[in-house]
């Protein structure tokens, strides 16, 4: 048997192994990019909420959500009466389907008029847009209305 005949299957296995490894590395890179974008996005959003930058926080909202749930001037006025005293992401975001994560955040808020503090639970759903490589908040700003 010629040496080339025995080398060919071995070379095919090596080539296949190399291909599998390359695909794994590339998909890992894409996952890393997506995860880094999620961390940057949720940190920036949390910062905007903590500082009461509601306009900045709105920039993270999904465009379809904004179209269906526009923020009224009354709502904006109510947000302006609040001071955030705590923002706890708990365990952070967890996967929930393709390109989506959910996160439960506890927000402590003080109404500057009444000086009363309360805790609001914000259940966030984030969706990743692979074309824009950007995460969007699908659930809107936290609901601070009294229950």
C-alpha positions in Angstrom: 0.0 0.0 0.0 1.5 3.4 -0.9 2.3 5.8 1.9 -0.1 8.4 0.3 -3.1 6.1 0.8 -2.5 5.7 4.6 -1.8 9.4 5.0 -4.9 10.6 3.3 -7.4 9.5 6.0 -5.2 10.8 8.7 -4.9 14.2 7.0 -8.6 14.3 6.5 -9.1 13.7 10.3 -6.6 16.4 11.1 -8.3 18.8 8.6 -11.7 18.0 10.1 -10.4 18.5 13.6 -8.9 21.8 12.6 -12.2 22.9 11.0 -14.2 21.9 14.1 -11.7 23.8 16.3 -11.8 26.9 14.1 -15.7 26.9 14.1 -15.7 26.5 17.8 -13.3 29.4 18.3 -15.3 31.6 15.9 -18.6 30.9 17.6 -16.9 31.5 21.0 -15.7 34.9 19.8 -19.2 35.8 18.7 -20.5 34.7 22.1 -17.8 36.7 23.8 -18.7 39.8 21.7 -22.4 39.4 22.6 -21.7 38.8 26.3 -19.3 41.8 26.5 -22.0 44.0 24.8 -24.6 42.7 27.3 -22.4 43.6 30.2 -21.6 47.1 28.8 -25.3 47.7 28.0 -26.7 46.6 31.3 -24.0 48.5 33.2 -24.7 51.7 31.2 -28.5 51.3 31.6 -28.1 50.7 35.4 -26.0 53.9 35.6 -28.6 55.9 33.8 -31.3 54.7 36.1 -29.2 55.2 39.2 -28.5 58.8 38.3 -32.1 59.5 37.2 -31.0 60.0 33.6 -34.4 58.9 32.2 -33.7 60.3 28.7 -30.4 58.2 28.7 -32.3 55.2 30.0 -34.8 55.5 27.2 -32.1 55.2 24.6 -31.8 51.5 25.6 -35.5 50.8 24.8 -36.5 48.7 21.8 -37.9 51.0 19.1 -41.0 48.9 18.7 -41.6 49.2 22.5 -41.2 53.0 22.3 -43.7 53.2 19.4 -46.3 51.1 21.4 -45.6 52.8 24.8 -44.6 56.4 24.3 -43.6 58.2 27.5 -46.0 61.0 28.2 -45.0 64.3 29.7 -46.9 63.4 32.8 -44.8 60.2 33.1 -41.6 62.2 32.6 -42.7 64.6 35.3 -43.3 61.7 37.7 -39.9 60.3 37.0 -38.4 63.7 37.7 -39.8 63.5 41.3 -37.8 60.3 42.1 -34.4 59.7 43.4 -32.9 56.2 43.1 -31.2 55.1 46.3 -30.4 51.5 45.3 -30.1 49.3 42.2 -29.4 45.6 42.8 -29.2 43.3 39.8 -29.1 40.2 42.0 -27.6 37.3 40.0 -27.5 39.3 36.8 -29.0 38.4 33.5 -29.7 34.8 32.6 -30.4 33.3 29.1 -34.1 32.9 28.1 -34.3 31.8 24.5 -32.3 32.7 21.4 -30.7 36.1 21.7 -32.7 37.0 24.8 -31.9 37.3 28.5 -34.0 38.2 31.5 -32.9 40.0 34.7 -34.7 40.9 37.9 -33.6 44.1 39.5 -34.6 45.6 42.8 -34.7 49.4 42.8 -34.9 51.5 45.9 -36.6 54.8 45.2 -37.5 57.9 47.2 -40.2 60.3 46.2 -38.7 63.8 46.7 -42.1 65.3 47.6 -43.1 62.7 50.3 -39.6 61.5 51.3 -41.0 58.0 51.4 -38.8 55.2 50.2 -40.0 51.9 48.6 -38.6 49.1 46.7 -39.7 48.3 43.1 -39.0 45.0 41.4 -38.1 45.5 37.7 -38.4 42.4 35.5 -36.2 43.2 32.5 -36.1 41.3 29.1 -33.2 42.1 26.8 -33.0 41.1 23.1 -29.8 41.0 21.1 -29.8 42.4 17.6 -27.0 40.4 15.8 -26.9 42.7 12.8 -26.3 45.8 15.0 -24.5 43.9 17.7 -26.6 45.7 20.3 -28.9 44.8 23.1 -32.4 46.3 23.5 -34.6 46.5 26.5 -38.0 45.0 25.6 -39.9 45.7 28.8 -39.6 49.5 29.1 -38.5 51.7 32.0 -39.2 50.5 35.6 -42.8 51.0 36.7 -42.6 53.2 39.8 -46.4 53.8 40.0 -47.7 53.0 43.5 -49.4 49.6 43.8 
